[in-house]
Amino acid sequence: MFMKDAITVTKSDLPPLKRYIQYLDKIWRCRWITNNGELLQLLEKRLEEYLNVENLVCVSNATLGLYIALSVFELKGEIITTPFTFAATTNIPVLLGLKPVFADIDPETFNIDPHDVKRKLSYRTSAILATHVYGNPCYVEELYKIACTHNLKLIYDAAHAFGVEYKNRSILRYGDISVLSFHATKVFNTIEGGALIVNNKSMLDKIRLMRNHGIISEERVILPGINAKMNEFQAAMGLCNLENIDEKISFRKRLYKYYKKALSEYPNIGFQKIIASKYNYAYMPILFESKSVRDEVYLELLNNNIKTRKYFYPLTVEFDYFKEKGDLIKKYGLKNAVDISSRILCLPLYPDLKIKEIDKVTGTIINLLNKRNIHDISISYPLLNLG
């Protein structure tokens, strides 16, 4: 239990209440609260304009978005994916009867390593499911070549990648389908929610049907779909939050750079290599020299009423439902993923975070690391006078 002045790892952005109520008034007047309502259609249109994409389909959450993205192609066999990701990226293939084959990650970008993807290919491979980790773009050109050469579907978990660009082009324009998350903790939120960006227009109608049970009319259901519809209350929140999203991302950038300047002076702290031409500063991940140091820092921050997150730890390949989870890491050779996962820590980052709160976070980390160094020196040089 945290006190009122706790610094949390994230905090949901909420618009001015009066602005949200204006949309609620519209909902109350028309009484259309779900099933492809007016606000949902407006949000999809405005998101396409803001993100510079086409064929965007909003859904009630990104997990169902991933379910649709994988189901629409009726995939079989194996899907190559990353273990350094959120649970849904692994859960959905398993739920659909696909076998996840795990590729290692690049130790600098933290994204799936295309070279290891090549090594994991087999005649059973039907798709690649890659994650833009913390919104940092994957090596999309290399993955595209692999997918084309081997006739594979390429799907991106773009949960963190709202507004991100690679070489001045929306990251959502790469691959067959990208799935965004609009969860309450994300850069842009609709309370819960998400969207699919469909780069194969021929699949668009099928995806819209799958979002609504496969219903084509009152008397016809033409395919087995699910209920993944975004409701009007979610759409209203999205319309509100979209109005000042650039300002929010600008705040995030300022805080991210402040963190990095403060912590860059410490030689044993590492950072993710960002390859985006336009980034959204969704997270503030840092790397420590070892798991033991990371865990000690995590607890020290917690003792100072600061909540951070070991994100992503453990790896998805270590989930309890994999009976041979200990052997899978060895089997797939996930050296980099294990290393990064054991040393990663995401620090608090959200637009309302104050500079003095960042100073408290960084000060706590640096003080602890300095104490550790003094302790290590005193052990190595017991005769040294440290007073």
C-alpha positions as CSV (number, residue, x, y, z in Angstrom):
1,M,0.0,0.0,0.0
2,F,1.4,3.4,-1.1
3,M,1.0,6.7,0.6
4,K,-0.7,9.7,-1.1
5,D,2.6,11.2,-2.2
6,A,3.7,7.9,-3.9
7,I,5.5,8.2,-7.2
8,T,4.0,5.5,-9.4
9,V,5.5,4.0,-12.5
10,T,2.7,5.4,-14.6
11,K,-0.4,7.5,-14.3
12,S,-3.4,7.6,-16.7
13,D,-3.9,10.8,-18.6
14,L,-7.4,12.2,-18.1
15,P,-8.9,15.1,-20.1
16,P,-10.7,18.1,-18.5
17,L,-13.9,16.6,-17.0
18,K,-16.0,19.3,-18.7
19,R,-14.8,18.3,-22.1
20,Y,-15.6,14.6,-21.5
21,I,-19.0,15.5,-20.1
22,Q,-19.8,17.3,-23.4
23,Y,-19.4,14.0,-25.2
24,L,-21.4,12.2,-22.5
25,D,-24.3,14.6,-23.1
26,K,-24.3,13.5,-26.7
27,I,-24.4,9.8,-25.7
28,W,-27.3,10.4,-23.3
29,R,-29.3,12.3,-25.9
30,C,-29.0,9.6,-28.6
31,R,-28.8,6.5,-26.3
32,W,-26.4,4.8,-28.8
33,I,-23.7,3.5,-26.5
34,T,-22.1,0.8,-28.6
35,N,-22.3,-1.1,-31.9
36,N,-20.3,1.2,-34.3
37,G,-21.6,4.5,-32.9
38,E,-21.1,8.0,-34.2
39,L,-18.2,8.7,-31.8
40,L,-16.4,5.5,-32.6
41,Q,-16.6,6.3,-36.4
42,L,-15.3,9.8,-35.7
43,L,-12.4,8.5,-33.6
44,E,-11.4,6.1,-36.3
45,K,-11.4,8.9,-38.8
46,R,-9.4,11.3,-36.7
47,L,-6.9,8.6,-35.7
48,E,-6.2,7.8,-39.4
49,E,-5.6,11.5,-40.0
50,Y,-3.3,11.9,-37.0
51,L,-1.3,8.7,-37.5
52,N,-1.2,9.1,-41.3
53,V,-2.6,5.6,-41.9
54,E,-5.5,4.0,-43.6
55,N,-7.8,1.1,-42.7
56,L,-7.8,1.6,-39.0
57,V,-10.3,-0.5,-37.0
58,C,-10.8,0.3,-33.3
59,V,-11.4,-2.6,-30.9
60,S,-12.3,-2.9,-27.2
61,N,-8.7,-3.8,-26.2
62,A,-5.4,-4.7,-27.9
63,T,-5.5,-8.3,-26.7
64,L,-8.6,-9.0,-28.8
65,G,-6.9,-7.0,-31.5
66,L,-4.1,-9.5,-31.5
67,Y,-6.6,-12.3,-31.5
68,I,-8.2,-10.9,-34.6
69,A,-4.9,-10.2,-36.3
70,L,-3.8,-13.8,-36.0
71,S,-7.2,-15.4,-36.6
72,V,-8.0,-13.5,-39.8
73,F,-5.2,-15.3,-41.7
74,E,-6.2,-18.7,-40.4
75,L,-2.6,-19.5,-39.5
76,K,-1.3,-23.0,-38.7
77,G,1.9,-24.4,-37.3
78,E,4.6,-22.2,-35.8
79,I,4.8,-18.5,-35.3
80,I,8.2,-16.9,-34.6
81,T,8.0,-14.3,-31.9
82,T,9.9,-12.6,-29.0
83,P,9.9,-13.6,-25.4
84,F,10.7,-10.0,-24.3
85,T,7.1,-8.7,-24.4
86,F,3.8,-8.5,-22.6
87,A,1.9,-11.7,-21.8
88,A,-0.7,-11.2,-24.5
89,T,1.9,-11.5,-27.3
90,T,2.5,-15.1,-26.3
91,N,-0.9,-15.9,-24.8
92,I,-2.8,-15.3,-28.0
93,P,-0.8,-17.6,-30.3
94,V,-1.1,-20.4,-27.7
95,L,-4.9,-19.8,-27.3
96,L,-5.2,-20.1,-31.1
97,G,-3.3,-23.4,-31.2
98,L,-0.2,-22.0,-32.7
99,K,3.3,-23.0,-31.5
100,P,5.3,-19.9,-30.4
101,V,9.0,-20.3,-31.5
102,F,11.1,-17.8,-29.6
103,A,13.8,-15.8,-31.2
104,D,16.4,-13.8,-29.3
105,I,16.5,-10.0,-29.1
106,D,18.9,-7.4,-30.2
107,P,20.8,-6.3,-27.0
108,E,20.7,-2.6,-28.0
109,T,17.2,-2.0,-29.3
110,F,15.6,-4.9,-27.2
111,N,13.6,-5.9,-30.3
112,I,13.4,-9.3,-32.0
113,D,16.7,-10.1,-33.8
114,P,16.1,-10.7,-37.5
115,H,19.2,-12.9,-37.7
116,D,17.8,-15.2,-35.1
117,V,14.4,-15.2,-36.8
118,K,16.2,-16.6,-39.9
119,R,17.8,-19.3,-37.7
120,K,14.4,-20.3,-36.3
121,L,12.6,-20.7,-39.6
122,S,11.2,-24.1,-40.5
123,Y,8.7,-25.6,-43.0
124,R,6.1,-25.2,-40.2
125,T,6.6,-21.4,-39.8
126,S,3.5,-19.5,-41.0
127,A,4.1,-16.0,-39.5
128,I,6.3,-13.6,-37.6
129,L,4.9,-11.7,-34.6
130,A,7.3,-8.9,-33.5
131,T,6.9,-6.3,-30.8
132,H,8.1,-2.7,-31.1
133,V,9.4,-2.8,-27.5
134,Y,8.7,0.4,-25.5
135,G,7.6,1.9,-28.9
136,N,11.1,1.5,-30.4
137,P,10.8,0.3,-34.0
138,C,11.9,-3.2,-34.9
139,Y,14.3,-3.7,-37.8
140,V,11.3,-3.6,-40.1
141,E,13.2,-3.8,-43.4
142,E,15.0,-6.9,-42.5
143,L,11.8,-8.6,-41.2
144,Y,10.0,-7.6,-44.3
145,K,12.6,-9.3,-46.5
146,I,12.4,-12.5,-44.4
147,A,8.6,-12.5,-44.6
148,C,8.5,-11.9,-48.4
149,T,11.2,-14.5,-49.1
150,H,9.5,-17.2,-47.1
151,N,5.9,-16.2,-47.8
152,L,5.1,-15.5,-44.2
153,K,2.6,-13.1,-42.6
154,L,4.2,-10.3,-40.7
155,I,2.2,-9.0,-37.7
156,Y,3.4,-6.3,-35.3
157,D,2.5,-5.9,-31.7
158,A,2.6,-2.1,-31.8
159,A,1.0,-1.7,-28.4
160,H,3.6,1.0,-27.3
161,A,4.1,2.6,-30.7
162,F,1.4,5.3,-30.9
163,G,2.6,8.1,-33.2
164,V,6.1,6.5,-33.7
165,E,7.8,6.9,-37.1
166,Y,10.7,5.1,-38.7
167,K,12.6,7.0,-41.5
168,N,9.8,9.6,-41.4
169,R,7.1,7.1,-42.1
170,S,4.5,5.7,-39.7
171,I,5.7,2.5,-38.1
172,L,2.2,1.3,-38.5
173,R,2.6,1.1,-42.3
174,Y,4.9,-1.8,-42.0
175,G,3.8,-5.5,-42.0
176,D,0.4,-7.0,-42.8
177,I,-1.3,-5.8,-39.6
178,S,-0.2,-3.7,-36.6
179,V,-2.0,-3.7,-33.3
180,L,-2.0,-0.6,-31.1
181,S,-3.0,-0.5,-27.4
182,F,-5.1,2.3,-26.0
183,H,-5.0,1.0,-22.4
184,A,-5.2,3.5,-19.6
185,T,-1.4,3.3,-19.0
186,K,-0.5,4.1,-22.6
187,V,0.7,7.4,-24.3
188,F,-2.8,7.7,-25.8
189,N,-5.7,6.0,-24.0
190,T,-9.4,5.3,-24.5
191,I,-9.6,3.8,-20.9
192,E,-9.3,0.4,-22.5
193,G,-9.1,-0.2,-26.2
194,G,-6.9,-0.6,-29.2
195,A,-6.8,-0.6,-33.0
196,L,-5.7,-2.7,-35.9
197,I,-4.0,-1.0,-38.9
198,V,-4.6,-3.2,-41.9
199,N,-2.1,-2.8,-44.7
200,N,-3.8,-5.5,-46.8
201,K,-7.1,-3.7,-47.6
202,S,-8.7,-6.9,-48.9
203,M,-8.8,-8.2,-45.2
204,L,-10.5,-5.1,-43.9
205,D,-14.1,-6.2,-44.3
206,K,-13.3,-9.6,-42.7
207,I,-11.7,-7.9,-39.7
208,R,-14.7,-5.6,-39.2
209,L,-16.9,-8.7,-39.3
210,M,-14.7,-10.6,-36.8
211,R,-14.9,-7.6,-34.5
212,N,-18.7,-8.1,-34.3
213,H,-19.4,-11.8,-34.1
214,G,-19.3,-12.3,-37.9
215,I,-22.7,-10.7,-38.2
216,I,-23.5,-9.3,-41.6
217,S,-27.2,-8.7,-41.0
218,E,-29.9,-9.4,-38.5
219,E,-30.4,-12.9,-40.0
220,R,-26.9,-13.8,-41.3
221,V,-23.7,-14.7,-39.5
222,I,-21.1,-15.6,-42.1
223,L,-18.0,-16.3,-40.0
224,P,-17.1,-17.1,-36.4
225,G,-16.2,-13.8,-34.9
226,I,-16.0,-12.4,-31.4
227,N,-17.1,-9.3,-29.5
228,A,-14.3,-6.8,-29.8
229,K,-16.3,-3.6,-30.3
230,M,-15.2,-0.3,-28.8
231,N,-18.1,1.4,-27.0
232,E,-19.0,5.1,-27.2
233,F,-17.6,6.0,-23.7
234,Q,-14.2,4.7,-24.7
235,A,-14.4,6.6,-28.0
236,A,-15.3,9.8,-26.2
237,M,-12.3,9.4,-24.0
238,G,-10.1,8.9,-27.1
239,L,-11.5,12.0,-28.8
240,C,-10.8,14.1,-25.7
241,N,-7.2,12.7,-25.3
242,L,-6.4,13.1,-28.9
243,E,-6.9,16.9,-28.7
244,N,-3.7,17.5,-26.7
245,I,-1.7,14.4,-27.5
246,D,1.2,16.3,-29.0
247,E,1.5,18.4,-25.9
248,K,1.5,15.3,-23.7
249,I,4.2,13.6,-25.9
250,S,6.3,16.8,-25.7
251,F,6.1,16.6,-21.8
252,R,7.2,13.0,-22.0
253,K,10.2,13.9,-24.2
254,R,11.3,16.6,-21.7
255,L,11.1,14.3,-18.8
256,Y,12.8,11.4,-20.6
257,K,15.8,13.7,-21.6
258,Y,16.0,15.0,-18.0
259,Y,16.2,11.4,-16.7
260,K,18.8,10.5,-19.3
261,K,21.0,13.5,-18.5
262,A,20.9,12.8,-14.8
263,L,21.7,9.0,-15.1
264,S,24.1,9.1,-18.1
265,E,26.8,10.4,-15.7
266,Y,26.8,7.0,-14.0
267,P,28.9,4.6,-16.0
268,N,27.1,1.4,-15.0
269,I,23.6,2.5,-16.2
270,G,22.6,1.7,-19.8
271,F,19.8,2.8,-22.1
272,Q,17.8,1.4,-25.0
273,K,19.1,2.4,-28.4
274,I,16.2,4.3,-30.1
275,I,16.1,4.0,-33.9
276,A,12.8,5.9,-34.4
277,S,12.8,9.1,-36.5
278,K,9.9,10.3,-34.3
279,Y,9.5,8.8,-30.9
280,N,6.7,8.9,-28.3
281,Y,8.7,8.5,-25.1
282,A,6.3,5.9,-23.8
283,Y,8.7,4.4,-21.2
284,M,11.9,5.2,-19.3
285,P,13.8,1.8,-19.2
286,I,17.3,1.6,-17.8
287,L,19.7,-1.3,-17.5
288,F,21.9,-2.1,-14.4
289,E,25.1,-4.1,-14.4
290,S,23.4,-7.2,-12.9
291,K,20.2,-8.7,-11.7
292,S,21.2,-8.3,-8.1
293,V,21.8,-4.6,-8.5
294,R,18.5,-4.1,-10.3
295,D,16.6,-6.0,-7.6
296,E,18.3,-4.0,-4.9
297,V,17.5,-0.7,-6.6
298,Y,13.9,-1.8,-7.1
299,L,13.5,-2.5,-3.4
300,E,15.3,0.7,-2.3
301,L,12.9,2.8,-4.5
302,L,10.0,0.9,-3.1
303,N,11.1,1.7,0.4
304,N,11.1,5.3,-0.6
305,N,7.5,5.2,-1.9
306,I,8.6,5.0,-5.6
307,K,7.0,2.2,-7.7
308,T,9.0,1.0,-10.7
309,R,8.5,-2.1,-12.8
310,K,10.7,-4.9,-14.0
311,Y,9.2,-4.7,-17.5
312,F,9.6,-7.4,-19.1
313,Y,10.6,-9.8,-16.4
314,P,10.2,-12.7,-16.4
315,L,10.3,-13.6,-20.1
316,T,7.1,-15.0,-21.5
317,V,8.9,-18.2,-22.3
318,E,9.2,-18.6,-18.5
319,F,5.4,-18.6,-17.9
320,D,4.1,-21.4,-15.7
321,Y,2.0,-22.9,-18.4
322,F,5.1,-24.0,-20.4
323,K,5.8,-27.3,-18.8
324,E,9.4,-27.3,-20.0
325,K,9.9,-23.6,-19.4
326,G,13.4,-24.1,-17.9
327,D,14.5,-26.1,-20.9
328,L,13.0,-23.7,-23.5
329,I,15.4,-20.9,-22.8
330,K,18.3,-23.3,-23.5
331,K,16.5,-24.8,-26.5
332,Y,16.0,-21.5,-28.2
333,G,19.3,-19.9,-27.1
334,L,17.8,-16.7,-25.6
335,K,21.0,-15.3,-24.2
336,N,20.3,-11.6,-24.8
337,A,16.7,-11.8,-23.8
338,V,17.6,-13.4,-20.5
339,D,20.3,-10.9,-19.9
340,I,18.2,-7.8,-20.6
341,S,15.2,-9.1,-18.7
342,S,17.3,-9.7,-15.6
343,R,18.7,-6.1,-15.6
344,I,15.9,-4.0,-16.9
345,L,13.9,-1.5,-14.8
346,C,11.3,1.0,-16.0
347,L,11.2,4.2,-14.1
348,P,8.2,6.5,-13.5
349,L,7.2,8.5,-16.6
350,Y,4.0,10.3,-17.3
351,P,3.2,13.9,-18.3
352,D,2.2,15.0,-14.8
353,L,5.5,13.8,-13.3
354,K,7.3,16.7,-11.7
355,I,11.1,17.4,-12.0
356,K,11.5,17.3,-8.3
357,E,10.0,13.8,-8.3
358,I,12.5,12.7,-11.0
359,D,15.2,14.2,-8.8
360,K,14.0,12.0,-6.0
361,V,14.0,8.9,-8.2
362,T,17.5,9.5,-9.7
363,G,18.9,10.6,-6.4
364,T,17.7,7.4,-4.7
365,I,19.3,5.3,-7.4
366,I,22.6,7.1,-7.5
367,N,22.9,7.2,-3.7
368,L,22.4,3.5,-3.5
369,L,24.9,2.8,-6.3
370,N,27.5,5.0,-4.7
371,K,27.1,3.2,-1.4
372,R,27.5,-0.1,-3.2
373,N,30.7,1.2,-4.8
374,I,32.2,2.4,-1.5
375,H,31.3,-1.0,0.0
376,D,33.0,-2.9,-2.8
377,I,36.1,-0.7,-2.6
378,S,36.3,-1.3,1.2
379,I,36.2,-5.0,0.6
380,S,38.8,-4.9,-2.1
381,Y,41.1,-2.6,-0.2
382,P,40.5,-3.2,3.5
383,L,43.4,-1.0,4.5
384,L,42.2,2.0,2.6
385,N,41.1,4.9,4.8
386,L,37.7,5.9,3.6
387,G,37.0,8.4,6.3
